[in-house]
Amino acid sequence: MTYDSLPQAYWDEQIARVGALLDKINANDAPALGRVVPGDEDLAIGGGRRLDLAVMFLDISGFSRRRSVTASEQDMMVRILSLFFTEMIKIAEDYGGTVEKNTGDGLMTYFEAEGQEPASKRALTSAMTMMTANEKLIRPILLKSRLDPIEFRVSIDYGPVTVARLGAARRFNANVAIGSAANFAAKMLAKAKSGEIVLGSAAYAQLPVAWRDFAGERAVTDTGWSTADATSMQPYILYRYTGRWKAPL
């Protein structure tokens, strides 16, 4: 996978993939009525792993304001989210990410380094591809159906994270990310606007200098968080990345 552009071949695959996915979703019947909540699978609870990761959160903007009261509204919501999240998850995986959690209106994804490509650059290129796919492929589909387009924001941070499986095997369990990088990546979403990509200082420092000079800018200096260096506590700065891919024709 290349991390310095949006290749024509990959973009053509996305166009075909989104079209096939739309046909599949439109062919599905509305969800059947039911009285019983589906049972959870019996999953084993394992230990944790400590890794240096870029942690990326995606959050749909204004999700709670979308109407989903009637059966038809809920059916349409299922179809919209199926289209959006299926493609976003595929993009994350194409760029080497591991999707850890789908919150209903967002995603949490981990990225490791690959060869000479830093984890944060891989996360950022994934986020930019998501933005382009949403704007150029998914948005026109929704507008054609007279539906409000989906807008979202992305936050990324980097650092040592312990990924652990916690919970009760036969009731509730989930993977959780423990570490400052995961905490800050989640909380910085509140300081990002719709359509923005923001990065913590550690993630931003991993980007190529040319990328930072071209499209990086300080978003929030006083985030309320600090990081310790050898001598003192320093403010942990939040950066905004304004660069976007130019979609191939």
Secondary structure, 3 states (H helix, E strand, C coil): CCCCCCCHHHHHHHHHHHHHHHHHHHHCCCCCCCCCCCCCCCCCCCCEEEEEEEEEEEEECCHHHCCCCCHHHHHHHHHHHHHHHHHHHHHHHHCCCEEEEECCCEEEEEECCECCECHHHHHHHHHHHHHHHHHHHHHHHHHHCCCCCCCEEEEEEEEEEEEEEEECCCCCEEEEEECHHHHHHHHHHHHCCCCCEEEEHHHHHCCCHHHHHHHEEEEECCCCCEEECCCCEEECCEEEECCCCCCCC
